[in-house]
């Protein structure tokens, strides 16, 4: 649990109004002030309206690297910190800001474990329109996403990896602050995002972190410069906390891969683990995988890192590690060799191109919204997910299509839900007579 650091001089508790005014006017918090604010939030002593005002002041004025590092450490120490020191292999985690069709974690985690890297992945809350990795994995019959920290640690020692739900014992201060930010329009705050990401990942026992910062219409970060700033902020603060850290800024202005849904995305991840799958997904997995093995010290050069991750995919070792992880978490591995065991929709219908031309732009968020309306999301009062629905065979930016040719295939069970979703699917595509410039998937590397 949280360890209180000993402060040499006596700390006089300031009023909450003073803290708000100090940050509002651009002042920099001391370590004691940040600790006091976090403790007051945990204890329920700071009124929510003042906590909201403090979050808004931070949103507008920002925080220095030192302030953010202190905030990160205080949130990390607010709960359980997993000790993986008894495991001799390097411990590296991966974090993504979330994007439509992003199923990279399901490939990267077993890929890294097969390469000799411990991957302790706990997944938290994603944006509303993004289907979480946990919901996707839940389409595997029997797969358990919840696990005690002790059992998770044992699994890491035996299998080398795991993907589970974020434990409530990990960084509870971050969880409280995140809930507040969702209701105060302060989600995009760079220091609060940075502190939140690092506090959770470092509390999971990670020695290093590879971050995939996505920008575009399929991410909550719509501005490229903001994405670059976030990548720099996380790596800078991570280094100040003596952790190895690398970030890639990647394009999310169209879905990643050819599917969006739950079971459909798991099947696509399995295809990639078998050495197949769409090119853009493969490119991102290889680039992130290379960063993981280099950060872990498993591979020294770029060429060696590339050869390492490609070999795990080619030899089937990553696929075998994925099976091990599924078994350890109670899942049925027969779905890997027999995809028909996954839930399948009653109907499949094409979305016809309204005219001839090139796919010029795709609004990935609209596709995600449509898939959610089909039943793959957690909209409204329903908490039950329809794992069979989604879209596949997505035509990507730059593809030439004829009139009537399918832009995607829609998997659905309910005609009424389909009608609502179609509005979003149709509005997501813009066709043009000329081929657009090629999409640059990896925009920037920050190390």
C-alpha positions as CSV (number, residue, x, y, z in Angstrom):
1,X,0.0,0.0,0.0
2,X,1.0,3.7,-0.1
3,X,4.3,4.5,1.6
4,X,4.5,7.9,3.1
5,X,7.9,9.6,2.5
6,X,9.4,11.3,5.5
7,X,9.6,15.0,5.0
8,X,12.5,16.8,6.7
9,X,10.7,20.1,7.5
10,X,7.2,20.5,8.9
11,X,4.6,20.8,6.2
12,X,1.8,23.2,6.8
13,X,-1.3,22.1,5.1
14,X,-2.6,24.7,2.7
15,X,-6.2,25.4,2.0
16,X,-7.7,23.7,-1.1
17,X,-8.5,27.2,-2.5
18,X,-4.8,28.1,-2.2
19,X,-3.8,25.0,-4.3
20,X,-6.4,25.9,-7.0
21,X,-5.3,29.5,-7.1
22,X,-1.6,28.6,-7.3
23,X,-2.1,26.4,-10.3
24,X,-4.7,28.7,-11.9
25,X,-2.0,31.5,-11.8
26,X,0.7,29.2,-13.3
27,X,2.5,28.2,-10.1
28,X,4.4,24.9,-9.7
29,X,3.3,22.5,-6.9
30,X,5.8,21.2,-4.4
31,X,6.1,17.4,-3.7
32,X,4.4,17.9,-0.4
33,X,1.5,19.8,-2.0
34,X,0.9,17.1,-4.6
35,X,1.0,14.4,-1.9
36,X,-1.4,16.4,0.2
37,X,-3.8,16.8,-2.7
38,X,-3.7,13.1,-3.6
39,X,-4.2,12.1,0.1
40,X,-7.1,14.5,0.5
41,X,-8.8,13.0,-2.6
42,X,-8.3,9.4,-1.4
43,X,-9.6,10.3,2.1
44,X,-12.6,12.1,0.6
45,X,-11.7,15.3,2.4
46,X,-11.3,17.6,-0.6
47,X,-14.8,18.5,-1.9
48,X,-15.5,17.3,-5.4
49,X,-16.2,20.8,-6.7
50,X,-12.8,21.9,-5.5
51,X,-11.1,18.8,-7.0
52,X,-12.9,19.5,-10.2
53,X,-11.6,23.1,-10.2
54,X,-8.1,21.8,-9.5
55,X,-8.3,19.4,-12.4
56,X,-9.5,22.3,-14.7
57,X,-6.6,24.5,-13.5
58,X,-4.1,21.7,-14.3
59,X,-5.8,21.3,-17.7
60,X,-5.3,24.9,-18.6
61,X,-1.9,25.6,-17.0
62,X,-0.3,22.1,-17.3
63,X,2.5,20.7,-15.1
64,X,6.2,20.6,-15.3
65,X,8.1,17.3,-15.8
66,X,9.0,17.3,-12.1
67,X,5.4,17.9,-11.0
68,X,4.2,15.2,-13.4
69,X,6.8,12.7,-12.1
70,X,5.8,13.4,-8.5
71,X,2.1,13.1,-9.4
72,X,2.9,9.8,-11.1
73,X,4.7,8.4,-8.1
74,X,2.1,9.5,-5.6
75,X,-0.7,7.8,-7.7
76,X,1.4,4.7,-8.2
77,X,2.0,4.4,-4.4
78,X,-1.7,5.0,-3.6
79,X,-2.3,1.3,-4.0
80,X,-0.6,-2.0,-4.5
81,X,2.8,-2.1,-6.3
82,X,3.5,-5.6,-7.8
83,X,6.9,-6.9,-7.1
84,X,8.2,-9.0,-10.0
85,X,11.9,-8.9,-9.0
86,X,11.9,-12.7,-8.4
87,X,11.3,-13.2,-12.2
88,X,14.7,-13.0,-13.9
89,X,13.5,-12.1,-17.4
90,X,13.0,-8.4,-18.3
91,X,9.6,-7.0,-17.6
92,X,8.2,-4.7,-20.4
93,X,4.7,-3.5,-20.8
94,X,2.9,-1.9,-23.7
95,X,0.2,0.8,-23.6
96,X,-2.0,2.2,-26.4
97,X,-4.1,5.3,-26.2
98,X,-6.8,3.3,-27.9
99,X,-8.0,3.2,-31.5
100,X,-10.6,1.6,-33.7
101,X,-9.7,-1.9,-34.8
102,X,-6.6,-2.0,-32.7
103,X,-6.0,-5.6,-31.8
104,X,-2.2,-5.3,-31.5
105,X,-2.0,-6.2,-27.8
106,X,-3.5,-9.7,-28.5
107,X,-0.5,-10.4,-30.8
108,X,2.2,-8.4,-29.1
109,X,1.8,-9.9,-25.6
110,X,2.4,-13.6,-26.7
111,X,4.9,-12.5,-29.2
112,X,7.0,-10.7,-26.6
113,X,6.6,-13.6,-24.1
114,X,7.8,-16.0,-26.8
115,X,10.8,-13.8,-27.3
116,X,11.8,-14.0,-23.6
117,X,10.1,-10.9,-22.2
118,X,7.6,-10.8,-19.3
119,X,4.5,-8.9,-20.4
120,X,2.3,-8.0,-17.3
121,X,-0.7,-6.3,-19.1
122,X,-3.6,-5.0,-17.2
123,X,-6.3,-3.2,-19.2
124,X,-8.3,-0.3,-17.9
125,X,-11.2,1.8,-19.3
126,X,-11.1,2.8,-22.9
127,X,-12.9,5.5,-24.8
128,X,-16.6,4.9,-25.2
129,X,-16.5,4.2,-28.9
130,X,-13.5,1.9,-28.7
131,X,-14.0,-1.8,-27.9
132,X,-11.6,-2.8,-25.2
133,X,-9.1,-5.6,-25.6
134,X,-10.8,-7.4,-22.6
135,X,-14.2,-7.3,-24.4
136,X,-12.6,-8.8,-27.5
137,X,-10.9,-11.6,-25.6
138,X,-14.2,-12.3,-23.8
139,X,-15.4,-13.7,-27.1
140,X,-13.2,-16.7,-26.5
141,X,-15.3,-19.2,-24.6
142,X,-14.3,-19.5,-21.0
143,X,-11.6,-16.8,-21.1
144,X,-11.5,-15.0,-17.7
145,X,-10.4,-11.4,-17.6
146,X,-10.4,-11.0,-13.8
147,X,-7.8,-12.4,-11.6
148,X,-6.2,-11.7,-8.2
149,X,-2.8,-10.1,-8.2
150,X,-1.2,-13.2,-6.6
151,X,-2.6,-15.5,-9.3
152,X,-1.6,-13.0,-12.0
153,X,2.0,-12.9,-10.7
154,X,2.1,-16.8,-10.7
155,X,0.8,-16.8,-14.3
156,X,3.6,-14.4,-15.3
157,X,6.1,-16.7,-13.8
158,X,4.7,-19.8,-15.6
159,X,3.5,-18.4,-18.9
160,X,5.4,-15.1,-19.2
161,X,2.4,-13.0,-20.0
162,X,-1.3,-12.3,-19.3
163,X,-4.0,-9.8,-20.3
164,X,-6.4,-9.1,-17.4
165,X,-8.7,-6.4,-16.1
166,X,-7.0,-3.6,-14.2
167,X,-7.1,-4.5,-10.5
168,X,-8.9,-2.0,-8.2
169,X,-5.8,-2.3,-6.0
170,X,-3.6,-0.8,-8.6
171,X,-3.3,3.1,-8.5
172,X,-6.8,3.8,-7.0
173,X,-6.0,7.5,-7.0
174,X,-5.7,7.4,-10.8
175,X,-9.0,5.7,-11.1
176,X,-10.7,8.3,-8.9
177,X,-9.1,11.1,-10.9
178,X,-10.1,9.5,-14.2
179,X,-13.7,9.3,-13.2
180,X,-13.6,13.0,-12.3
181,X,-12.0,13.9,-15.6
182,X,-14.7,12.2,-17.6
183,X,-17.3,14.5,-16.0
184,X,-15.3,17.7,-16.1
185,X,-14.0,17.7,-19.7
186,X,-10.4,17.4,-18.6
187,X,-9.6,14.0,-20.2
188,X,-7.2,15.5,-22.7
189,X,-4.9,17.0,-20.0
190,X,-1.4,15.8,-21.0
191,X,0.1,15.7,-17.5
192,X,-2.9,13.9,-16.1
193,X,-2.8,11.4,-19.0
194,X,0.9,10.9,-18.5
195,X,0.6,10.4,-14.7
196,X,-2.3,8.1,-15.2
197,X,-0.6,5.9,-17.8
198,X,2.7,5.6,-16.0
199,X,1.3,5.2,-12.5
200,X,-0.7,2.1,-13.5
201,X,2.0,0.5,-15.7
202,X,4.8,1.0,-13.2
203,X,2.6,-0.3,-10.4
204,X,2.2,-3.5,-12.5
205,X,5.9,-4.2,-12.1
206,X,7.1,-3.0,-15.5
207,X,10.8,-2.0,-15.9
208,X,10.1,-0.4,-19.2
209,X,7.2,0.7,-21.4
210,X,6.5,0.9,-25.1
211,X,3.7,3.4,-25.8
212,X,1.5,3.6,-29.0
213,X,0.1,7.1,-29.1
214,X,-2.6,7.2,-31.7
215,X,-4.0,10.3,-33.4
216,X,-6.8,10.9,-35.8
217,X,-10.5,10.6,-36.1
218,X,-10.4,7.1,-34.6
219,X,-8.7,8.2,-31.4
220,X,-9.6,10.6,-28.6
221,X,-6.4,12.6,-29.7
222,X,-7.5,14.3,-32.9
223,X,-4.5,16.7,-33.2
224,X,-1.2,15.3,-34.4
225,X,0.9,17.9,-32.4
226,X,-0.9,17.0,-29.2
227,X,-0.1,13.3,-29.9
228,X,3.6,14.1,-30.3
229,X,3.6,16.2,-27.1
230,X,2.0,13.3,-25.2
231,X,4.6,10.9,-26.5
232,X,7.4,13.2,-25.4
233,X,5.8,13.9,-22.1
234,X,5.4,10.2,-21.2
235,X,8.9,9.2,-22.3
236,X,10.4,12.2,-20.5
237,X,8.7,11.5,-17.2
238,X,9.3,7.8,-17.6
239,X,13.1,8.4,-17.9
240,X,13.0,10.8,-14.9
241,X,11.6,7.8,-12.9
242,X,14.5,5.6,-14.0
243,X,12.3,3.6,-16.4
244,X,13.2,2.7,-20.0
245,X,10.5,4.2,-22.3
246,X,9.9,4.5,-26.1
247,X,6.8,5.9,-27.8
248,X,5.5,5.6,-31.4
249,X,3.0,8.1,-32.7
250,X,0.7,6.2,-35.1
251,X,-2.0,7.1,-37.5
252,X,-5.6,6.3,-36.5
253,X,-7.5,8.0,-39.4
254,X,-8.9,4.7,-40.5
255,X,-9.5,1.4,-38.7
256,X,-6.4,-0.7,-38.0
257,X,-6.6,-4.0,-39.9
258,X,-9.7,-5.3,-41.8
259,X,-12.2,-5.9,-39.0
260,X,-13.9,-4.0,-36.2
261,X,-15.8,-6.0,-33.5
262,X,-15.0,-8.5,-30.8
263,X,-14.8,-12.1,-32.2
264,X,-13.9,-10.8,-35.7
265,X,-10.9,-8.9,-34.3
266,X,-9.7,-11.9,-32.3
267,X,-9.9,-14.1,-35.4
268,X,-7.8,-11.5,-37.3
269,X,-5.2,-11.4,-34.5
270,X,-5.0,-15.2,-34.7
271,X,-4.5,-15.0,-38.5
272,X,-1.5,-12.7,-37.8
273,X,-0.1,-15.1,-35.2
274,X,-0.3,-17.7,-37.9
275,X,1.8,-15.5,-40.2
276,X,-1.1,-14.1,-42.2
277,X,-3.3,-11.0,-41.6
278,X,-3.5,-7.5,-43.1
279,X,-0.4,-5.6,-43.9
280,X,-1.0,-2.5,-41.8
281,X,-1.6,-4.6,-38.7
282,X,1.5,-6.6,-39.4
283,X,3.6,-3.5,-39.8
284,X,2.5,-2.0,-36.5
285,X,2.9,-5.3,-34.6
286,X,6.5,-5.7,-36.0
287,X,7.5,-2.1,-35.2
288,X,6.1,-2.3,-31.6
289,X,7.5,-5.8,-31.1
290,X,11.0,-4.6,-32.2
291,X,10.8,-1.8,-29.7
292,X,9.8,-4.2,-26.9
293,X,12.7,-6.7,-27.5
294,X,15.2,-3.9,-27.9
295,X,14.0,-2.1,-24.7
296,X,14.2,-5.5,-22.9
297,X,17.8,-6.1,-24.1
298,X,16.8,-9.3,-25.8
299,X,17.9,-7.8,-29.2
300,X,20.6,-5.3,-29.6
301,X,20.3,-3.9,-33.2
302,X,17.3,-3.0,-35.3
303,X,18.1,-5.9,-37.6
304,X,18.4,-8.4,-34.7
305,X,15.1,-7.1,-33.2
306,X,13.3,-7.5,-36.5
307,X,14.6,-11.0,-37.0
308,X,13.6,-12.0,-33.5
309,X,10.0,-10.9,-33.8
310,X,9.6,-12.2,-37.3
311,X,11.0,-15.6,-36.2
312,X,8.4,-15.9,-33.4
313,X,5.6,-15.4,-35.9
314,X,7.1,-17.6,-38.6
315,X,7.9,-20.5,-36.3
316,X,4.5,-20.4,-34.6
317,X,6.1,-19.8,-31.1
318,X,4.0,-16.7,-30.6
319,X,0.8,-18.6,-31.4
320,X,1.7,-21.4,-29.0
321,X,2.3,-18.7,-26.3
322,X,-1.1,-17.3,-27.1
323,X,-2.6,-20.7,-26.5
324,X,-0.8,-21.0,-23.2
325,X,-2.2,-17.7,-22.1
326,X,-5.7,-18.7,-23.0
327,X,-5.4,-22.0,-21.1
328,X,-4.0,-20.2,-18.1
329,X,-7.0,-17.9,-18.1
330,X,-9.6,-20.6,-18.6
331,X,-10.3,-20.2,-22.3
332,X,-11.0,-22.8,-25.0
333,X,-8.1,-23.0,-27.4
334,X,-10.1,-25.0,-29.9
335,X,-11.2,-21.6,-31.4
336,X,-7.7,-21.1,-32.8
337,X,-7.8,-24.1,-35.0
338,X,-11.5,-24.0,-35.6
339,X,-12.7,-20.4,-35.9
340,X,-16.3,-21.6,-36.4
341,X,-16.4,-22.0,-32.6
342,X,-16.5,-18.3,-32.3
343,X,-20.0,-16.7,-32.2
344,X,-21.2,-16.0,-35.7
345,X,-23.8,-13.5,-36.8
346,X,-27.0,-14.7,-38.5
347,X,-26.7,-12.3,-41.4
348,X,-23.8,-10.8,-43.5
349,X,-24.6,-7.9,-45.8
350,X,-22.3,-5.7,-47.9
351,X,-22.1,-1.9,-47.8
352,X,-22.1,-1.0,-51.5
353,X,-20.0,1.9,-52.8
354,X,-22.3,4.6,-54.0
355,X,-20.1,5.5,-57.0
356,X,-16.8,4.6,-58.7
357,X,-13.6,6.1,-57.3
358,X,-10.9,5.8,-54.7
359,X,-11.5,5.6,-50.9
360,X,-10.2,9.1,-50.0
361,X,-11.0,9.3,-46.3
362,X,-12.6,7.1,-43.6
363,X,-14.0,8.3,-40.3
364,X,-13.0,5.4,-38.1
365,X,-15.0,6.8,-35.1
366,X,-18.2,6.5,-37.2
367,X,-17.5,2.9,-38.1
368,X,-16.9,2.2,-34.4
369,X,-20.1,3.9,-33.5
370,X,-22.0,1.8,-36.1
371,X,-20.4,-1.4,-34.8
372,X,-21.4,-0.4,-31.3
373,X,-25.0,0.1,-32.4
374,X,-25.0,-3.4,-33.9
375,X,-24.5,-4.7,-30.4
376,X,-20.7,-5.0,-30.0
377,X,-20.5,-2.1,-27.5
378,X,-21.8,-1.3,-24.1
379,X,-24.3,1.4,-25.1
380,X,-27.3,2.3,-23.0
381,X,-28.4,0.1,-20.2
382,X,-27.3,-3.1,-21.7
383,X,-24.0,-4.5,-20.5
384,X,-24.2,-7.6,-22.6
385,X,-22.0,-7.7,-25.7
386,X,-23.0,-9.4,-28.9
387,X,-19.7,-11.0,-29.9
388,X,-20.9,-12.1,-33.3
389,X,-21.5,-8.7,-34.8
390,X,-19.1,-6.2,-36.5
391,X,-17.6,-5.4,-39.8
392,X,-15.0,-7.1,-41.9
393,X,-13.2,-6.8,-45.3
394,X,-12.9,-3.0,-44.8
395,X,-11.8,-1.2,-47.9
396,X,-8.9,1.1,-46.8
397,X,-7.8,4.5,-47.8
398,X,-6.3,4.5,-51.4
399,X,-8.3,1.5,-52.6
400,X,-10.1,1.9,-55.9
401,X,-13.7,0.6,-56.0
402,X,-16.4,0.3,-58.6
403,X,-20.0,1.4,-58.0
404,X,-21.8,-1.3,-56.0
405,X,-18.6,-3.0,-54.9
406,X,-18.6,-3.6,-51.1
407,X,-16.8,-1.1,-48.9
408,X,-17.1,-3.5,-46.0
409,X,-19.1,-6.6,-45.0
410,X,-21.6,-6.1,-42.1
411,X,-22.2,-9.0,-39.7
412,X,-25.5,-8.4,-37.8
413,X,-28.4,-10.2,-36.0
414,X,-31.0,-7.5,-35.7
415,X,-32.5,-5.6,-38.7
416,X,-33.5,-2.6,-36.6
417,X,-30.0,-2.2,-35.2
418,X,-28.6,-2.6,-38.7
419,X,-30.7,0.3,-40.0
420,X,-29.4,2.6,-37.2
421,X,-25.8,1.5,-37.8
422,X,-26.0,1.9,-41.6
423,X,-26.3,5.7,-41.2
424,X,-22.8,5.8,-39.6
425,X,-21.3,3.3,-42.0
426,X,-22.4,5.2,-45.1
427,X,-21.3,8.6,-43.6
428,X,-17.9,7.1,-42.7
429,X,-16.6,6.9,-46.3
430,X,-15.7,9.6,-48.7
431,X,-14.8,8.6,-52.3
432,X,-12.9,10.8,-54.8
433,X,-11.9,10.4,-58.5
434,X,-8.1,10.7,-57.7
435,X,-6.0,8.4,-55.5
436,X,-5.0,10.1,-52.2
437,X,-1.5,10.2,-50.8
438,X,-0.4,7.0,-49.1
439,X,-1.0,6.7,-45.4
440,X,2.0,6.9,-43.2
441,X,1.2,4.5,-40.3
442,X,4.3,5.3,-38.1
443,X,4.4,9.1,-37.8
444,X,7.2,9.6,-35.3
445,X,9.4,7.6,-32.8
446,X,10.2,9.2,-29.5
447,X,12.9,7.7,-27.3
